[in-house]
Amino acid sequence: MIYIFYGLNTFLIDKEIEKLKRNIDPLSYEKYDLENSNMTDIVMHADEVSLFSSKQMIVVENAYIFMASTNKKLPEQNIDGLEAYFKNPNPNTILVFKVEKDKLDERKKIVKLAKEKGYLKEYNKIDHTPKMVLDLFGEYSITKEDATFLLERVGNNLSILEQEIEKIKLYKNEDKTVSKEDILLLTSQNIDTDIFNLIDAILTRDKKVAIQSYQEMIKLGEEPIMILVMLANQFRMIYQVKKLYQRGYSEKDISSELKVHWYPIRKTLGRMQQYDEDTLISYIQKLANLDIAIKKGEVDKGISLEMFILNV
């Protein structure tokens, strides 16, 4: 079987490859990088019979032969042998091409042949939903509400999310039932979640919660100057989202216009109504002035940011 996995979500591509590897003897698995390998050699390998088992698997990374040309200088490949192989593949070989691009070059003969003779699957969409969390937990029991809580706590980085889930699964290996208490005990709060909590507390003038959120971020090792930058960026994004929404932009349109993933855009849309534009501009300006004062050494970075939080 011939697989062509393409898209920008390489995490999910790698997960799919791992699934295919499960029943393959390690001695019958080989990985090539097309940027430093010869396509003719790869085809010859795919045509061979494995000495160790009835099935073998070959993964070809950086499979640029399926992409449009780029500015990057890449080795020229003779793909005549591959075209012939597509027409008569070895039934005992799983041949996987990994293409880290959002789309294939539909004009190429090899792509047309791949669509006809192979199995193509796109991995561009990143669907951060509770269902995805439930799927990652597999046989473990976790409620949809707790899956949502984990997603909000850990954030939408798939690699980090999987690491945190694996940590929970290892800890809960006996009863395989995951609770909110387990999540709180075993996972780390994502800094993006903290910054949203801090912003909400600032704009609702809940100074106690705001200072607690700020101090928690400091404990996690975050630098005050970085918190300042994150605050300014978030206030700026809220302002931009608010203006675009007023112009009739949809969530998808705003995400595309700002080149920001839909997840933070959705969170921002849910909270923007409580903020007026003048307040947002005022906070952005104050943070800009504070940034200059800190860099000039006129104020202490930790104390000055804490004072900003207390005085807004």
C-alpha positions as CSV (number, residue, x, y, z in Angstrom):
1,M,0.0,0.0,0.0
2,I,1.2,3.5,-0.8
3,Y,0.3,6.4,1.5
4,I,0.8,10.1,0.9
5,F,0.3,12.1,4.1
6,Y,0.5,15.9,3.6
7,G,-0.3,19.0,5.6
8,L,1.0,21.4,8.2
9,N,-0.2,19.3,11.2
10,T,2.9,17.1,11.4
11,F,2.0,15.9,14.9
12,L,-1.1,14.1,13.5
13,I,0.9,12.8,10.5
14,D,3.4,11.3,12.9
15,K,0.6,9.7,15.0
16,E,-0.8,8.1,11.8
17,I,2.6,6.7,10.9
18,E,3.0,5.3,14.4
19,K,-0.3,3.5,14.0
20,L,1.0,1.9,10.8
21,K,4.2,0.8,12.5
22,R,2.5,-1.1,15.3
23,N,2.5,-4.5,13.5
24,I,5.8,-4.0,11.7
25,D,9.0,-5.8,12.9
26,P,11.5,-3.0,13.8
27,L,14.1,-4.8,11.6
28,S,11.6,-4.4,8.7
29,Y,11.2,-0.6,9.2
30,E,13.3,2.0,7.3
31,K,13.1,5.8,7.2
32,Y,14.6,8.0,4.4
33,D,14.9,11.7,4.0
34,L,14.5,12.6,0.3
35,E,16.7,15.6,0.6
36,N,19.7,13.3,1.1
37,S,18.5,10.0,-0.4
38,N,18.0,8.7,-4.0
39,M,14.5,8.0,-5.1
40,T,15.7,5.1,-7.3
41,D,17.3,3.4,-4.2
42,I,14.1,3.8,-2.3
43,V,12.0,2.2,-5.0
44,M,14.4,-0.7,-5.2
45,H,14.1,-1.2,-1.5
46,A,10.3,-1.1,-1.7
47,D,10.4,-3.7,-4.4
48,E,12.5,-6.1,-2.2
49,V,11.1,-8.9,0.0
50,S,12.0,-8.4,3.6
51,L,14.3,-11.0,5.1
52,F,12.8,-10.6,8.6
53,S,9.0,-10.7,8.1
54,S,6.3,-10.9,5.5
55,K,5.7,-7.1,5.8
56,Q,8.0,-4.1,5.6
57,M,7.5,-0.4,6.0
58,I,9.3,2.5,4.4
59,V,8.8,6.1,5.4
60,V,10.0,8.9,3.1
61,E,10.3,12.3,4.8
62,N,10.5,15.6,3.0
63,A,8.8,14.1,-0.1
64,Y,9.2,17.3,-2.1
65,I,8.5,15.5,-5.4
66,F,4.8,16.0,-4.7
67,M,5.1,19.7,-4.0
68,A,5.3,22.8,-6.2
69,S,8.9,24.0,-6.8
70,T,10.4,26.2,-4.0
71,N,13.3,28.6,-3.7
72,K,15.2,26.0,-1.8
73,K,17.8,24.1,-3.8
74,L,16.8,20.4,-3.7
75,P,18.4,17.4,-5.3
76,E,16.9,16.4,-8.7
77,Q,15.2,13.0,-8.5
78,N,14.5,10.5,-11.3
79,I,10.9,9.5,-10.6
80,D,10.3,7.2,-13.6
81,G,10.9,4.2,-11.4
82,L,8.4,5.5,-8.8
83,E,5.8,6.0,-11.5
84,A,6.2,2.4,-12.6
85,Y,6.1,1.3,-8.9
86,F,2.8,3.1,-8.4
87,K,1.3,1.0,-11.2
88,N,2.6,-2.3,-9.8
89,P,3.4,-1.9,-6.0
90,N,4.9,-4.6,-3.8
91,P,1.9,-5.9,-1.8
92,N,4.2,-6.7,1.1
93,T,5.5,-3.1,1.4
94,I,3.9,-0.2,3.2
95,L,5.4,2.9,1.5
96,V,4.6,6.2,3.2
97,F,5.5,9.7,1.8
98,K,5.4,12.5,4.3
99,V,4.8,16.0,2.8
100,E,5.0,18.9,5.2
101,K,3.0,21.3,3.0
102,D,-0.6,22.5,3.1
103,K,-1.2,21.2,-0.4
104,L,0.2,19.1,-3.2
105,D,1.0,20.2,-6.8
106,E,-2.1,18.9,-8.6
107,R,-0.4,19.6,-12.0
108,K,2.3,17.0,-11.5
109,K,1.9,13.6,-13.1
110,I,3.2,11.9,-10.0
111,V,0.5,13.6,-7.9
112,K,-2.2,12.5,-10.3
113,L,-0.8,9.0,-10.2
114,A,-0.7,9.1,-6.4
115,K,-4.3,10.1,-6.3
116,E,-5.3,7.2,-8.6
117,K,-3.1,4.4,-7.2
118,G,-2.3,5.5,-3.6
119,Y,-4.0,6.7,-0.5
120,L,-3.8,10.5,0.1
121,K,-4.8,12.1,3.4
122,E,-4.6,15.8,4.4
123,Y,-3.6,16.9,7.8
124,N,-4.0,20.7,7.9
125,K,-6.9,21.2,10.3
126,I,-6.2,21.2,14.0
127,D,-9.5,20.4,15.7
128,H,-9.0,21.3,19.4
129,T,-12.1,19.7,20.8
130,P,-13.0,17.6,23.8
131,K,-13.6,14.7,21.4
132,M,-9.9,14.9,20.4
133,V,-8.9,14.7,24.1
134,L,-11.2,11.7,24.6
135,D,-9.6,10.0,21.6
136,L,-6.1,10.6,23.0
137,F,-7.2,9.0,26.3
138,G,-8.4,5.9,24.5
139,E,-9.7,3.3,27.0
140,Y,-9.4,5.6,29.9
141,S,-12.6,7.1,31.4
142,I,-12.9,10.9,31.4
143,T,-16.0,13.1,31.2
144,K,-16.5,15.5,28.4
145,E,-16.5,18.4,31.0
146,D,-13.2,17.3,32.4
147,A,-11.8,16.9,28.9
148,T,-12.8,20.5,28.2
149,F,-11.2,21.6,31.4
150,L,-7.9,19.8,30.5
151,L,-7.9,21.5,27.1
152,E,-8.4,24.9,28.6
153,R,-5.8,24.4,31.3
154,V,-3.1,22.9,29.1
155,G,-3.7,24.9,25.9
156,N,-3.9,23.9,22.2
157,N,-0.3,22.8,21.6
158,L,-0.8,19.2,20.5
159,S,2.6,18.0,21.5
160,I,2.3,19.4,25.0
161,L,-1.3,18.2,25.3
162,E,-0.2,14.6,24.4
163,Q,2.7,14.8,26.9
164,E,0.3,15.8,29.7
165,I,-2.2,13.1,28.8
166,E,0.5,10.4,28.8
167,K,1.6,11.6,32.2
168,I,-2.0,11.3,33.5
169,K,-2.5,7.9,31.9
170,L,0.7,6.6,33.5
171,Y,-0.4,7.8,37.0
172,K,-4.0,6.4,36.5
173,N,-2.9,3.1,35.0
174,E,-4.6,1.1,37.7
175,D,-8.2,2.3,37.7
176,K,-8.1,4.2,34.3
177,T,-10.6,6.8,35.6
178,V,-9.5,10.4,35.3
179,S,-11.0,13.2,37.4
180,K,-10.7,17.0,37.5
181,E,-8.6,16.5,40.7
182,D,-6.2,14.3,38.8
183,I,-5.8,17.0,36.1
184,L,-5.1,19.7,38.7
185,L,-2.6,17.5,40.5
186,L,-0.7,16.3,37.5
187,T,-0.7,19.0,34.8
188,S,0.8,22.4,34.5
189,Q,-1.2,25.5,33.8
190,N,-0.5,26.9,30.3
191,I,0.8,30.4,30.4
192,D,-1.7,31.6,27.8
193,T,-4.5,30.6,30.2
194,D,-2.9,32.5,33.0
195,I,-2.6,35.6,30.8
196,F,-6.3,35.5,29.9
197,N,-7.1,35.1,33.7
198,L,-4.9,38.1,34.4
199,I,-6.5,40.2,31.7
200,D,-10.0,39.3,32.8
201,A,-9.2,40.2,36.4
202,I,-7.6,43.5,35.4
203,L,-10.6,44.6,33.3
204,T,-13.2,43.5,35.9
205,R,-11.0,45.4,38.5
206,D,-10.7,42.3,40.6
207,K,-7.3,43.3,42.0
208,K,-6.9,40.4,44.3
209,V,-7.3,37.8,41.6
210,A,-5.1,39.9,39.2
211,I,-2.2,40.0,41.7
212,Q,-2.6,36.3,42.4
213,S,-2.5,35.5,38.7
214,Y,0.5,37.8,38.2
215,Q,2.4,36.2,41.2
216,E,1.6,32.7,39.9
217,M,3.1,33.5,36.6
218,I,6.2,34.9,38.3
219,K,6.4,31.6,40.3
220,L,6.3,29.7,37.0
221,G,9.4,31.5,36.0
222,E,7.9,34.1,33.7
223,E,9.8,37.4,33.4
224,P,7.9,40.6,34.3
225,I,8.9,42.2,31.0
226,M,7.6,39.2,29.1
227,I,4.3,39.4,31.0
228,L,4.1,43.1,30.0
229,V,4.6,42.2,26.3
230,M,2.0,39.4,26.5
231,L,-0.5,41.8,28.2
232,A,0.1,44.4,25.5
233,N,-0.3,41.8,22.7
234,Q,-3.5,40.4,24.2
235,F,-5.1,43.9,24.7
236,R,-4.1,44.7,21.1
237,M,-5.7,41.5,19.8
238,I,-8.9,42.2,21.7
239,Y,-9.0,45.7,20.2
240,Q,-8.3,44.3,16.6
241,V,-10.9,41.5,17.0
242,K,-13.5,44.0,18.3
243,K,-13.0,46.3,15.3
244,L,-13.1,43.5,12.8
245,Y,-16.2,42.0,14.3
246,Q,-17.9,45.4,14.1
247,R,-17.1,45.4,10.4
248,G,-19.0,42.1,10.0
249,Y,-16.0,39.7,9.9
250,S,-16.8,36.1,11.0
251,E,-14.6,34.1,13.4
252,K,-12.9,32.4,10.4
253,D,-12.4,35.7,8.6
254,I,-10.8,37.3,11.8
255,S,-8.5,34.3,12.2
256,S,-7.4,34.6,8.6
257,E,-6.9,38.4,8.7
258,L,-4.9,38.4,11.9
259,K,-3.1,35.1,11.1
260,V,-4.1,33.7,14.5
261,H,-5.5,30.3,15.2
262,W,-9.3,30.2,15.7
263,Y,-9.0,29.0,19.4
264,P,-7.7,32.3,20.9
265,I,-10.0,34.3,18.5
266,R,-13.0,32.4,19.8
267,K,-12.0,33.1,23.4
268,T,-11.5,36.8,22.6
269,L,-14.9,37.1,20.9
270,G,-16.4,35.7,24.1
271,R,-15.0,38.4,26.3
272,M,-14.6,41.5,24.0
273,Q,-18.1,42.9,24.7
274,Q,-17.1,43.8,28.2
275,Y,-14.2,46.1,27.0
276,D,-14.7,49.5,25.5
277,E,-12.2,50.7,22.9
278,D,-10.9,53.7,24.8
279,T,-10.0,51.5,27.8
280,L,-8.1,49.1,25.6
281,I,-6.2,51.9,23.9
282,S,-5.4,53.4,27.2
283,Y,-4.0,50.2,28.6
284,I,-1.9,49.6,25.4
285,Q,-0.4,53.1,25.7
286,K,0.3,52.7,29.4
287,L,2.1,49.4,28.9
288,A,4.1,50.9,26.0
289,N,5.3,53.8,28.3
290,L,6.1,51.3,31.1
291,D,8.1,49.2,28.7
292,I,10.2,52.3,27.7
293,A,10.7,53.3,31.4
294,I,11.8,49.8,32.3
295,K,14.3,49.6,29.4
296,K,15.7,53.0,30.4
297,G,16.2,51.8,34.0
298,E,13.9,54.4,35.4
299,V,11.7,51.9,37.2
300,D,11.9,48.4,38.7
301,K,10.3,46.0,36.3
302,G,8.7,43.8,38.9
303,I,7.3,46.5,41.1
304,S,6.2,48.8,38.2
305,L,4.2,46.1,36.5
306,E,2.5,45.1,39.8
307,M,1.6,48.8,40.4
308,F,0.1,48.9,36.9
309,I,-2.1,46.0,37.7
310,L,-3.2,47.6,41.0
311,N,-3.9,51.0,39.5
312,V,-5.8,50.1,36.3
